[in-house]
Amino acid sequence: MRHIMVLNAKGGCGKSTLATNIASYFATQGAAVALADYDPQRSSLDWLDRRPDNRASIAAVAGFEDGLRKAPRNADILVIDAPARSHGSELTDLVKHAETIVVPVLPSTIDMQATTAFLEELKNLTKIEKKQAKVAVVANRVRENTLIYDDLDEYLTNVRVPYIAALRDAQNYVRAYTRGIGIFELPEYLAWPDWDEWEPLTAWLRTKRSQP
């Protein structure tokens, strides 16, 4: 079972949005997918509760305190929505469960400053230093042709972590979330720009470059 974790200590950066869409992407590709929600806000589990029965099945796993014992053994992919404010021993314990880590970053000075400290802590963990887990960053909720997006783009280009994709701030994510589906399950005429933006990320997740 492959473990993909969406992680950033900074709250409100869109971890649940990425986690649910990564889970739905693999599910639509025919993989057996489980989604673990370690965040007390349980946004990913709320999304799963709304998921229609006629969509590709995704199993729910709740609660970090229970570890991953409840994850179905036949799952090909386990997507983990990690909690905010994870540092120190809690961060170490979280990363033990990850093979691939996706770090979403918002276009704001506060988020960039917080991510700088977080990435330094993350890169100093033994598992990351030994390349037993791969890390990448994603620009999230961006609006092109804005100065703050330019700043974020330049920042992520220089953080010495693979910068994989930039995802726009779009109502399609709200539409999909409220229906319990992913961006890839919306009609093509509506969501093709978002599919294009996701392609570098889904391509990276499909390759050995994203795995230890």
Rosetta blueprint (number, residue, H / E / L):
1 M L
2 R E
3 H E
4 I E
5 M E
6 V E
7 L L
8 N L
9 A L
10 K L
11 G L
12 G L
13 C L
14 G L
15 K H
16 S H
17 T H
18 L H
19 A H
20 T H
21 N H
22 I H
23 A H
24 S H
25 Y H
26 F H
27 A H
28 T H
29 Q L
30 G L
31 A L
32 A L
33 V E
34 A E
35 L E
36 A E
37 D E
38 Y L
39 D L
40 P L
41 Q L
42 R L
43 S H
44 S H
45 L H
46 D H
47 W H
48 L H
49 D H
50 R L
51 R L
52 P L
53 D L
54 N L
55 R L
56 A L
57 S L
58 I E
59 A E
60 A E
61 V E
62 A E
63 G L
64 F H
65 E H
66 D H
67 G L
68 L L
69 R L
70 K L
71 A L
72 P L
73 R L
74 N L
75 A L
76 D L
77 I E
78 L E
79 V E
80 I E
81 D E
82 A L
83 P L
84 A L
85 R L
86 S L
87 H L
88 G H
89 S H
90 E H
91 L H
92 T H
93 D H
94 L H
95 V H
96 K L
97 H L
98 A L
99 E L
100 T E
101 I E
102 V E
103 V E
104 P E
105 V E
106 L L
107 P L
108 S L
109 T H
110 I H
111 D H
112 M H
113 Q H
114 A H
115 T H
116 T H
117 A H
118 F H
119 L H
120 E H
121 E H
122 L H
123 K H
124 N L
125 L L
126 T H
127 K H
128 I H
129 E H
130 K L
131 K L
132 Q L
133 A L
134 K E
135 V E
136 A E
137 V E
138 V E
139 A E
140 N E
141 R E
142 V E
143 R L
144 E L
145 N L
146 T L
147 L H
148 I H
149 Y H
150 D H
151 D H
152 L H
153 D H
154 E H
155 Y H
156 L H
157 T H
158 N L
159 V L
160 R L
161 V L
162 P L
163 Y E
164 I E
165 A E
166 A E
167 L E
168 R E
169 D L
170 A L
171 Q H
172 N H
173 Y H
174 V H
175 R H
176 A H
177 Y H
178 T H
179 R H
180 G L
181 I L
182 G L
183 I H
184 F H
185 E H
186 L L
187 P L
188 E H
189 Y H
190 L H
191 A H
192 W H
193 P H
194 D H
195 W H
196 D H
197 E H
198 W H
199 E H
200 P H
201 L H
202 T H
203 A H
204 W H
205 L H
206 R H
207 T L
208 K H
209 R H
210 S H
211 Q L
212 P L
